[in-house]
Amino acid sequence: MPQLNPAPWFAILVFSWLVFLITIPPKVLSHTFPHEPTSQSTEKPKTNPWNWPWH
């Protein structure tokens, strides 16, 4: 049964993983965000309760 011969498929598998591990991560990591995240203050904003008439 030729589909059990690992010789050509193993080389394809190794080559595809080399492509994924060598060429793709630098391309993905080279992207920058348009806005850098800023640190938020830890204190909660003071909210006022809504005083709506419910009748």
PDB file of N, H, CA, C and O in Angstrom:
ATOM      1  N   MET A   1       0.849  -1.179   0.000  1.00  0.00           N
ATOM      2  CA  MET A   1       0.000   0.000   0.000  1.00  0.00           C
ATOM      3  C   MET A   1       0.896   1.245   0.000  1.00  0.00           C
ATOM      4  O   MET A   1       1.637   1.461   0.959  1.00  0.00           O
ATOM      5  N   PRO A   2       0.845   2.049  -1.033  1.00  0.00           N
ATOM      6  CA  PRO A   2       1.777   3.174  -1.128  1.00  0.00           C
ATOM      7  C   PRO A   2       1.484   4.313  -0.153  1.00  0.00           C
ATOM      8  O   PRO A   2       2.383   5.094   0.159  1.00  0.00           O
ATOM      9  N   GLN A   3       0.247   4.426   0.336  1.00  0.00           N
ATOM     10  H   GLN A   3      -0.483   3.791   0.083  1.00  0.00           H
ATOM     11  CA  GLN A   3      -0.039   5.534   1.243  1.00  0.00           C
ATOM     12  C   GLN A   3       0.632   5.354   2.597  1.00  0.00           C
ATOM     13  O   GLN A   3       0.689   6.304   3.378  1.00  0.00           O
ATOM     14  N   LEU A   4       1.142   4.161   2.898  1.00  0.00           N
ATOM     15  H   LEU A   4       1.096   3.390   2.264  1.00  0.00           H
ATOM     16  CA  LEU A   4       1.836   3.943   4.158  1.00  0.00           C
ATOM     17  C   LEU A   4       3.330   4.240   4.058  1.00  0.00           C
ATOM     18  O   LEU A   4       4.039   4.148   5.060  1.00  0.00           O
ATOM     19  N   ASN A   5       3.815   4.588   2.890  1.00  0.00           N
ATOM     20  H   ASN A   5       3.240   4.662   2.076  1.00  0.00           H
ATOM     21  CA  ASN A   5       5.219   4.924   2.724  1.00  0.00           C
ATOM     22  C   ASN A   5       5.438   6.352   3.227  1.00  0.00           C
ATOM     23  O   ASN A   5       4.939   7.290   2.607  1.00  0.00           O
ATOM     24  N   PRO A   6       6.168   6.548   4.333  1.00  0.00           N
ATOM     25  CA  PRO A   6       6.282   7.886   4.904  1.00  0.00           C
ATOM     26  C   PRO A   6       7.311   8.778   4.225  1.00  0.00           C
ATOM     27  O   PRO A   6       7.413   9.958   4.558  1.00  0.00           O
ATOM     28  N   ALA A   7       8.069   8.242   3.287  1.00  0.00           N
ATOM     29  H   ALA A   7       7.986   7.283   3.016  1.00  0.00           H
ATOM     30  CA  ALA A   7       9.188   9.004   2.726  1.00  0.00           C
ATOM     31  C   ALA A   7       8.750  10.332   2.083  1.00  0.00           C
ATOM     32  O   ALA A   7       9.296  11.359   2.485  1.00  0.00           O
ATOM     33  N   PRO A   8       7.824  10.403   1.133  1.00  0.00           N
ATOM     34  CA  PRO A   8       7.524  11.718   0.561  1.00  0.00           C
ATOM     35  C   PRO A   8       6.699  12.599   1.490  1.00  0.00           C
ATOM     36  O   PRO A   8       6.865  13.819   1.482  1.00  0.00           O
ATOM     37  N   TRP A   9       5.817  12.013   2.286  1.00  0.00           N
ATOM     38  H   TRP A   9       5.682  11.022   2.292  1.00  0.00           H
ATOM     39  CA  TRP A   9       4.938  12.818   3.133  1.00  0.00           C
ATOM     40  C   TRP A   9       5.667  13.385   4.337  1.00  0.00           C
ATOM     41  O   TRP A   9       5.331  14.470   4.813  1.00  0.00           O
ATOM     42  N   PHE A  10       6.657  12.665   4.829  1.00  0.00           N
ATOM     43  H   PHE A  10       6.929  11.784   4.442  1.00  0.00           H
ATOM     44  CA  PHE A  10       7.426  13.190   5.960  1.00  0.00           C
ATOM     45  C   PHE A  10       8.244  14.409   5.526  1.00  0.00           C
ATOM     46  O   PHE A  10       8.360  15.375   6.280  1.00  0.00           O
ATOM     47  N   ALA A  11       8.808  14.372   4.324  1.00  0.00           N
ATOM     48  H   ALA A  11       8.714  13.587   3.712  1.00  0.00           H
ATOM     49  CA  ALA A  11       9.572  15.515   3.825  1.00  0.00           C
ATOM     50  C   ALA A  11       8.645  16.718   3.621  1.00  0.00           C
ATOM     51  O   ALA A  11       9.029  17.848   3.921  1.00  0.00           O
ATOM     52  N   ILE A  12       7.447  16.488   3.122  1.00  0.00           N
ATOM     53  H   ILE A  12       7.135  15.569   2.878  1.00  0.00           H
ATOM     54  CA  ILE A  12       6.485  17.573   2.943  1.00  0.00           C
ATOM     55  C   ILE A  12       6.076  18.149   4.298  1.00  0.00           C
ATOM     56  O   ILE A  12       5.957  19.365   4.453  1.00  0.00           O
ATOM     57  N   LEU A  13       5.865  17.279   5.266  1.00  0.00           N
ATOM     58  H   LEU A  13       5.962  16.291   5.140  1.00  0.00           H
ATOM     59  CA  LEU A  13       5.500  17.724   6.605  1.00  0.00           C
ATOM     60  C   LEU A  13       6.613  18.573   7.219  1.00  0.00           C
ATOM     61  O   LEU A  13       6.344  19.638   7.775  1.00  0.00           O
ATOM     62  N   VAL A  14       7.843  18.115   7.124  1.00  0.00           N
ATOM     63  H   VAL A  14       8.062  17.249   6.672  1.00  0.00           H
ATOM     64  CA  VAL A  14       8.964  18.856   7.706  1.00  0.00           C
ATOM     65  C   VAL A  14       9.146  20.190   6.991  1.00  0.00           C
ATOM     66  O   VAL A  14       9.380  21.207   7.644  1.00  0.00           O
ATOM     67  N   PHE A  15       9.045  20.207   5.681  1.00  0.00           N
ATOM     68  H   PHE A  15       8.855  19.381   5.151  1.00  0.00           H
ATOM     69  CA  PHE A  15       9.212  21.445   4.939  1.00  0.00           C
ATOM     70  C   PHE A  15       8.105  22.440   5.267  1.00  0.00           C
ATOM     71  O   PHE A  15       8.373  23.634   5.407  1.00  0.00           O
ATOM     72  N   SER A  16       6.872  21.969   5.391  1.00  0.00           N
ATOM     73  H   SER A  16       6.655  21.000   5.277  1.00  0.00           H
ATOM     74  CA  SER A  16       5.777  22.885   5.707  1.00  0.00           C
ATOM     75  C   SER A  16       5.940  23.457   7.116  1.00  0.00           C
ATOM     76  O   SER A  16       5.650  24.634   7.333  1.00  0.00           O
ATOM     77  N   TRP A  17       6.400  22.647   8.081  1.00  0.00           N
ATOM     78  H   TRP A  17       6.635  21.691   7.905  1.00  0.00           H
ATOM     79  CA  TRP A  17       6.635  23.171   9.422  1.00  0.00           C
ATOM     80  C   TRP A  17       7.797  24.148   9.444  1.00  0.00           C
ATOM     81  O   TRP A  17       7.778  25.116  10.204  1.00  0.00           O
ATOM     82  N   LEU A  18       8.792  23.909   8.631  1.00  0.00           N
ATOM     83  H   LEU A  18       8.807  23.123   8.014  1.00  0.00           H
ATOM     84  CA  LEU A  18       9.885  24.877   8.543  1.00  0.00           C
ATOM     85  C   LEU A  18       9.391  26.212   7.995  1.00  0.00           C
ATOM     86  O   LEU A  18       9.805  27.273   8.461  1.00  0.00           O
ATOM     87  N   VAL A  19       8.517  26.153   7.017  1.00  0.00           N
ATOM     88  H   VAL A  19       8.181  25.291   6.638  1.00  0.00           H
ATOM     89  CA  VAL A  19       7.936  27.390   6.490  1.00  0.00           C
ATOM     90  C   VAL A  19       7.142  28.092   7.579  1.00  0.00           C
ATOM     91  O   VAL A  19       7.271  29.303   7.759  1.00  0.00           O
ATOM     92  N   PHE A  20       6.328  27.347   8.303  1.00  0.00           N
ATOM     93  H   PHE A  20       6.224  26.363   8.157  1.00  0.00           H
ATOM     94  CA  PHE A  20       5.514  27.958   9.350  1.00  0.00           C
ATOM     95  C   PHE A  20       6.355  28.531  10.484  1.00  0.00           C
ATOM     96  O   PHE A  20       6.034  29.591  11.022  1.00  0.00           O
ATOM     97  N   LEU A  21       7.421  27.843  10.846  1.00  0.00           N
ATOM     98  H   LEU A  21       7.682  26.983  10.409  1.00  0.00           H
ATOM     99  CA  LEU A  21       8.198  28.268  12.013  1.00  0.00           C
ATOM    100  C   LEU A  21       9.288  29.281  11.697  1.00  0.00           C
ATOM    101  O   LEU A  21       9.758  29.969  12.603  1.00  0.00           O
ATOM    102  N   ILE A  22       9.704  29.393  10.444  1.00  0.00           N
ATOM    103  H   ILE A  22       9.322  28.833   9.708  1.00  0.00           H
ATOM    104  CA  ILE A  22      10.802  30.303  10.108  1.00  0.00           C
ATOM    105  C   ILE A  22      10.303  31.570   9.427  1.00  0.00           C
ATOM    106  O   ILE A  22      10.770  32.659   9.760  1.00  0.00           O
ATOM    107  N   THR A  23       9.392  31.466   8.506  1.00  0.00           N
ATOM    108  H   THR A  23       9.013  30.581   8.236  1.00  0.00           H
ATOM    109  CA  THR A  23       9.009  32.652   7.736  1.00  0.00           C
ATOM    110  C   THR A  23       7.796  33.386   8.299  1.00  0.00           C
ATOM    111  O   THR A  23       7.736  34.613   8.215  1.00  0.00           O
ATOM    112  N   ILE A  24       6.846  32.685   8.860  1.00  0.00           N
ATOM    113  H   ILE A  24       6.894  31.688   8.928  1.00  0.00           H
ATOM    114  CA  ILE A  24       5.611  33.349   9.273  1.00  0.00           C
ATOM    115  C   ILE A  24       5.747  34.140  10.587  1.00  0.00           C
ATOM    116  O   ILE A  24       5.245  35.262  10.638  1.00  0.00           O
ATOM    117  N   PRO A  25       6.393  33.633  11.654  1.00  0.00           N
ATOM    118  CA  PRO A  25       6.468  34.432  12.895  1.00  0.00           C
ATOM    119  C   PRO A  25       7.120  35.802  12.740  1.00  0.00           C
ATOM    120  O   PRO A  25       6.594  36.759  13.309  1.00  0.00           O
ATOM    121  N   PRO A  26       8.230  35.972  12.010  1.00  0.00           N
ATOM    122  CA  PRO A  26       8.751  37.340  11.861  1.00  0.00           C
ATOM    123  C   PRO A  26       7.789  38.263  11.125  1.00  0.00           C
ATOM    124  O   PRO A  26       7.729  39.455  11.426  1.00  0.00           O
ATOM    125  N   LYS A  27       7.037  37.733  10.168  1.00  0.00           N
ATOM    126  H   LYS A  27       7.086  36.764   9.923  1.00  0.00           H
ATOM    127  CA  LYS A  27       6.070  38.573   9.454  1.00  0.00           C
ATOM    128  C   LYS A  27       4.938  39.007  10.385  1.00  0.00           C
ATOM    129  O   LYS A  27       4.478  40.147  10.321  1.00  0.00           O
ATOM    130  N   VAL A  28       4.501  38.109  11.234  1.00  0.00           N
ATOM    131  H   VAL A  28       4.874  37.183  11.286  1.00  0.00           H
ATOM    132  CA  VAL A  28       3.416  38.448  12.153  1.00  0.00           C
ATOM    133  C   VAL A  28       3.920  39.407  13.233  1.00  0.00           C
ATOM    134  O   VAL A  28       3.218  40.351  13.596  1.00  0.00           O
ATOM    135  N   LEU A  29       5.121  39.176  13.744  1.00  0.00           N
ATOM    136  H   LEU A  29       5.691  38.409  13.449  1.00  0.00           H
ATOM    137  CA  LEU A  29       5.646  40.016  14.815  1.00  0.00           C
ATOM    138  C   LEU A  29       6.076  41.395  14.331  1.00  0.00           C
ATOM    139  O   LEU A  29       6.270  42.293  15.149  1.00  0.00           O
ATOM    140  N   SER A  30       6.227  41.583  13.037  1.00  0.00           N
ATOM    141  H   SER A  30       6.069  40.853  12.372  1.00  0.00           H
ATOM    142  CA  SER A  30       6.639  42.890  12.539  1.00  0.00           C
ATOM    143  C   SER A  30       5.485  43.882  12.486  1.00  0.00           C
ATOM    144  O   SER A  30       5.717  45.077  12.302  1.00  0.00           O
ATOM    145  N   HIS A  31       4.250  43.417  12.643  1.00  0.00           N
ATOM    146  H   HIS A  31       4.062  42.446  12.793  1.00  0.00           H
ATOM    147  CA  HIS A  31       3.110  44.329  12.644  1.00  0.00           C
ATOM    148  C   HIS A  31       3.100  45.140  13.927  1.00  0.00           C
ATOM    149  O   HIS A  31       3.424  44.633  15.001  1.00  0.00           O
ATOM    150  N   THR A  32       2.727  46.395  13.804  1.00  0.00           N
ATOM    151  H   THR A  32       2.464  46.807  12.931  1.00  0.00           H
ATOM    152  CA  THR A  32       2.623  47.248  14.980  1.00  0.00           C
ATOM    153  C   THR A  32       1.184  47.707  15.128  1.00  0.00           C
ATOM    154  O   THR A  32       0.433  47.785  14.156  1.00  0.00           O
ATOM    155  N   PHE A  33       0.826  48.002  16.343  1.00  0.00           N
ATOM    156  H   PHE A  33       1.436  47.938  17.133  1.00  0.00           H
ATOM    157  CA  PHE A  33      -0.508  48.502  16.618  1.00  0.00           C
ATOM    158  C   PHE A  33      -0.544  49.994  16.352  1.00  0.00           C
ATOM    159  O   PHE A  33       0.431  50.687  16.645  1.00  0.00           O
ATOM    160  N   PRO A  34      -1.636  50.514  15.806  1.00  0.00           N
ATOM    161  CA  PRO A  34      -1.691  51.957  15.549  1.00  0.00           C
ATOM    162  C   PRO A  34      -1.719  52.781  16.832  1.00  0.00           C
ATOM    163  O   PRO A  34      -1.218  53.905  16.854  1.00  0.00           O
ATOM    164  N   HIS A  35      -2.289  52.247  17.876  1.00  0.00           N
ATOM    165  H   HIS A  35      -2.696  51.334  17.858  1.00  0.00           H
ATOM    166  CA  HIS A  35      -2.360  52.974  19.149  1.00  0.00           C
ATOM    167  C   HIS A  35      -1.823  52.062  20.244  1.00  0.00           C
ATOM    168  O   HIS A  35      -2.337  50.968  20.477  1.00  0.00           O
ATOM    169  N   GLU A  36      -0.793  52.532  20.897  1.00  0.00           N
ATOM    170  H   GLU A  36      -0.376  53.421  20.708  1.00  0.00           H
ATOM    171  CA  GLU A  36      -0.262  51.750  22.012  1.00  0.00           C
ATOM    172  C   GLU A  36      -1.239  51.837  23.188  1.00  0.00           C
ATOM    173  O   GLU A  36      -1.821  52.895  23.427  1.00  0.00           O
ATOM    174  N   PRO A  37      -1.423  50.747  23.917  1.00  0.00           N
ATOM    175  CA  PRO A  37      -2.355  50.795  25.049  1.00  0.00           C
ATOM    176  C   PRO A  37      -1.808  51.690  26.163  1.00  0.00           C
ATOM    177  O   PRO A  37      -0.609  51.688  26.444  1.00  0.00           O
ATOM    178  N   THR A  38      -2.677  52.429  26.774  1.00  0.00           N
ATOM    179  H   THR A  38      -3.651  52.430  26.546  1.00  0.00           H
ATOM    180  CA  THR A  38      -2.284  53.288  27.887  1.00  0.00           C
ATOM    181  C   THR A  38      -2.789  52.672  29.179  1.00  0.00           C
ATOM    182  O   THR A  38      -3.799  51.969  29.197  1.00  0.00           O
ATOM    183  N   SER A  39      -2.084  52.943  30.241  1.00  0.00           N
ATOM    184  H   SER A  39      -1.264  53.515  30.226  1.00  0.00           H
ATOM    185  CA  SER A  39      -2.492  52.361  31.519  1.00  0.00           C
ATOM    186  C   SER A  39      -3.708  53.106  32.058  1.00  0.00           C
ATOM    187  O   SER A  39      -3.771  54.335  32.031  1.00  0.00           O
ATOM    188  N   GLN A  40      -4.649  52.347  32.535  1.00  0.00           N
ATOM    189  H   GLN A  40      -4.598  51.349  32.556  1.00  0.00           H
ATOM    190  CA  GLN A  40      -5.868  52.909  33.102  1.00  0.00           C
ATOM    191  C   GLN A  40      -5.653  53.170  34.589  1.00  0.00           C
ATOM    192  O   GLN A  40      -4.871  52.480  35.244  1.00  0.00           O
ATOM    193  N   SER A  41      -6.346  54.161  35.108  1.00  0.00           N
ATOM    194  H   SER A  41      -6.980  54.721  34.576  1.00  0.00           H
ATOM    195  CA  SER A  41      -6.240  54.408  36.541  1.00  0.00           C
ATOM    196  C   SER A  41      -7.009  53.320  37.292  1.00  0.00           C
ATOM    197  O   SER A  41      -7.987  52.770  36.785  1.00  0.00           O
ATOM    198  N   THR A  42      -6.556  53.027  38.489  1.00  0.00           N
ATOM    199  H   THR A  42      -5.762  53.474  38.900  1.00  0.00           H
ATOM    200  CA  THR A  42      -7.165  51.932  39.248  1.00  0.00           C
ATOM    201  C   THR A  42      -8.380  52.395  40.046  1.00  0.00           C
ATOM    202  O   THR A  42      -9.157  51.561  40.511  1.00  0.00           O
ATOM    203  N   GLU A  43      -8.564  53.710  40.218  1.00  0.00           N
ATOM    204  H   GLU A  43      -7.932  54.388  39.840  1.00  0.00           H
ATOM    205  CA  GLU A  43      -9.723  54.140  40.985  1.00  0.00           C
ATOM    206  C   GLU A  43     -10.973  54.146  40.105  1.00  0.00           C
ATOM    207  O   GLU A  43     -10.929  54.482  38.921  1.00  0.00           O
ATOM    208  N   LYS A  44     -12.072  53.765  40.720  1.00  0.00           N
ATOM    209  H   LYS A  44     -12.108  53.492  41.682  1.00  0.00           H
ATOM    210  CA  LYS A  44     -13.326  53.677  39.979  1.00  0.00           C
ATOM    211  C   LYS A  44     -13.907  55.072  39.778  1.00  0.00           C
ATOM    212  O   LYS A  44     -13.808  55.925  40.659  1.00  0.00           O
ATOM    213  N   PRO A  45     -14.509  55.297  38.623  1.00  0.00           N
ATOM    214  CA  PRO A  45     -15.162  56.595  38.453  1.00  0.00           C
ATOM    215  C   PRO A  45     -16.423  56.682  39.314  1.00  0.00           C
ATOM    216  O   PRO A  45     -17.145  55.703  39.499  1.00  0.00           O
ATOM    217  N   LYS A  46     -16.657  57.868  39.825  1.00  0.00           N
ATOM    218  H   LYS A  46     -16.070  58.663  39.675  1.00  0.00           H
ATOM    219  CA  LYS A  46     -17.834  58.048  40.679  1.00  0.00           C
ATOM    220  C   LYS A  46     -19.065  58.189  39.787  1.00  0.00           C
ATOM    221  O   LYS A  46     -19.111  59.040  38.897  1.00  0.00           O
ATOM    222  N   THR A  47     -20.046  57.352  40.038  1.00  0.00           N
ATOM    223  H   THR A  47     -20.009  56.661  40.760  1.00  0.00           H
ATOM    224  CA  THR A  47     -21.282  57.393  39.254  1.00  0.00           C
ATOM    225  C   THR A  47     -22.425  57.855  40.137  1.00  0.00           C
ATOM    226  O   THR A  47     -22.496  57.535  41.323  1.00  0.00           O
ATOM    227  N   ASN A  48     -23.302  58.607  39.532  1.00  0.00           N
ATOM    228  H   ASN A  48     -23.245  58.868  38.568  1.00  0.00           H
ATOM    229  CA  ASN A  48     -24.491  59.064  40.254  1.00  0.00           C
ATOM    230  C   ASN A  48     -25.669  58.176  39.883  1.00  0.00           C
ATOM    231  O   ASN A  48     -25.799  57.767  38.729  1.00  0.00           O
ATOM    232  N   PRO A  49     -26.527  57.875  40.849  1.00  0.00           N
ATOM    233  CA  PRO A  49     -27.691  57.044  40.520  1.00  0.00           C
ATOM    234  C   PRO A  49     -28.702  57.843  39.691  1.00  0.00           C
ATOM    235  O   PRO A  49     -28.828  59.060  39.829  1.00  0.00           O
ATOM    236  N   TRP A  50     -29.391  57.143  38.859  1.00  0.00           N
ATOM    237  H   TRP A  50     -29.290  56.154  38.747  1.00  0.00           H
ATOM    238  CA  TRP A  50     -30.416  57.784  38.037  1.00  0.00           C
ATOM    239  C   TRP A  50     -31.680  57.934  38.861  1.00  0.00           C
ATOM    240  O   TRP A  50     -32.135  56.989  39.505  1.00  0.00           O
ATOM    241  N   ASN A  51     -32.228  59.105  38.834  1.00  0.00           N
ATOM    242  H   ASN A  51     -31.858  59.873  38.311  1.00  0.00           H
ATOM    243  CA  ASN A  51     -33.433  59.382  39.618  1.00  0.00           C
ATOM    244  C   ASN A  51     -34.619  59.516  38.651  1.00  0.00           C
ATOM    245  O   ASN A  51     -35.094  60.621  38.390  1.00  0.00           O
ATOM    246  N   TRP A  52     -35.079  58.402  38.136  1.00  0.00           N
ATOM    247  H   TRP A  52     -34.693  57.504  38.348  1.00  0.00           H
ATOM    248  CA  TRP A  52     -36.185  58.427  37.192  1.00  0.00           C
ATOM    249  C   TRP A  52     -37.490  58.092  37.881  1.00  0.00           C
ATOM    250  O   TRP A  52     -37.532  57.197  38.724  1.00  0.00           O
ATOM    251  N   PRO A  53     -38.549  58.790  37.540  1.00  0.00           N
ATOM    252  CA  PRO A  53     -39.849  58.394  38.089  1.00  0.00           C
ATOM    253  C   PRO A  53     -40.366  57.149  37.363  1.00  0.00           C
ATOM    254  O   PRO A  53     -40.480  57.152  36.137  1.00  0.00           O
ATOM    255  N   TRP A  54     -40.668  56.119  38.089  1.00  0.00           N
ATOM    256  H   TRP A  54     -40.575  56.116  39.085  1.00  0.00           H
ATOM    257  CA  TRP A  54     -41.069  54.836  37.483  1.00  0.00           C
ATOM    258  C   TRP A  54     -42.589  54.647  37.541  1.00  0.00           C
ATOM    259  O   TRP A  54     -43.051  53.519  37.716  1.00  0.00           O
ATOM    260  N   HIS A  55     -43.360  55.694  37.401  1.00  0.00           N
ATOM    261  H   HIS A  55     -42.985  56.610  37.259  1.00  0.00           H
ATOM    262  CA  HIS A  55     -44.826  55.524  37.413  1.00  0.00           C
ATOM    263  C   HIS A  55     -45.437  56.049  36.143  1.00  0.00           C
ATOM    264  O   HIS A  55     -46.655  55.992  35.974  1.00  0.00           O
TER     265      HIS A  55
END
